[in-house]
Amino acid sequence: MNRLVTGPIDWMVRHRSSMPAWVDRLMESVARNPDGIPGRIASRLLGGGGSGPVTTVPDAPVRVYIAPTNYSGQGYQWARALERADPEIAARNMAVSLPGGFEFDADTTVPVAVVNASAQWQESEWEAARRFTHVLVEAERSIFGRRFGRDVAAEIAALEAEGVSVAYLCHGTDIRDPDKHATLTPWSLYPEDPRTDVLREDARANLRLLSTVRRPTFVSTPDLLLDVPWAAWCPVVVDGRRFATDSVPFLGEQVRVVHAASAPLQKGSHYIEPALEPLVRAGAVDFRLITGTPAAQMPAVFAGADIVIDQFRVGSYGVAACEAMAAGRVVVGHVLPFVRERVEAEFGMPLPIVEATPESLHETIADLADDRIAAAAIAASGPTYIDRVHSGTASARVLLDGWIRPPA
């Protein structure tokens, strides 16, 4: 019976942008106020009254717990990076699973209805978390449901009373100020994003938390250092071996271009087809728009491409761009000068993402198609960059030096 309910809800969440406005408002109300009447009904329908999986506590001198968002599987990847870096560390991540969301690897995956409604799970997960030595709070989100009134500051105080060291890791919209971002690039998504008012309110509330309950703070992408200047950049991690391929780019008659429209408005997906249409019509380019593809299938998608178009509106880059670079593909996107400068200053090599805006995209792709030798050289630099910056070694070092084992 539960699948009869969760199946349609999953479908509705994945297609919420095309649903009537009142449905979207109802979903937003449930997400933002899980203790309200609609939220309680949704939790009950999704089976939130029972218990769920609880994180196991490892036996190690240093025990690190990362929760609760696991965006793009990053909580899991940072946990594994820490374990590779130091044999005395055992790390676990807990991820809250949302209806309609993509599934990524996690040590513990708990349905959001259980997190919101199960007092048994909330107490059990708290009992486990307080036995870790370190807790990394992702995206300024509460971890234990109603156990501490969904108050992150209260959760931190309770953890620290147990002798646990706490730090923050910001992911993106949780801390990015929409008004500031709109001054950085004319392609900023926020003037058009219908969520902007809510995102602004959330980001400012989260910044107040970070400022008043000051703890070691990390950001997953370098552009966020403009919003949290005292933070350290902890790069996202990708498994380069998973995306490595023997397929050589730029050998076919046509240049194969793909774009994964996982968040079309945020990425500026609507700019791409008009810019490439003349090249497609001339037979120079074969363009594929990828939607709804599970993470497990993305290595094959990138292996079948020569060029991967990332995004134009955030001014940075994330996991998808890293995966494409790991596959040895040319990545094209709009990256702020600050981000490029920060990458080169920290790692001594340029970011191998070809710069383009919606206005220059046609010319950029045409130039890459015309000079395949130069394009192939850019593609070949991607795996080296990923190994240096995004393999997990640099990320673990940032967390160790900035929090877990700071230098004397």
Secondary structure, 3 states (H helix, E strand, C coil): CHHHHHHHHHHHHHCHHHCCHHHHHHHHHHHHCCCCHHHHHHHHHCCCCCCCCCCCCCCCCEEEEEECCCHHHHHHHHHHHHHHHCCCEEEEEEEEECCCCCCCCCCEEEEHHHHHHCHHHHHHHHHHHCCCCEEEEECCCCCCHHHHCCCHHHHHHHHHHCCCEEEEEECCCCCCCHHHHHCCCCCCCCCCCCCHHHHHHHHHHHHHHHHHCCCCEEECCHHHHHCCCCCEECCCCCCHHHHCCCCCCCCCCCEEEEEECCCHHHHCHHHHHHHHHHHHHCCCEEEEEECCCCHHHHHHHHHCCCEEECCCCCCCCCHHHHHHHHCCCEEEECCCHHHHHHHHHHHCCCCCEEECCCCCHHHHHHHHHHCHHHHHHHHHHHHHHHHHHCCCHHHHHHHHHHHHCCCC
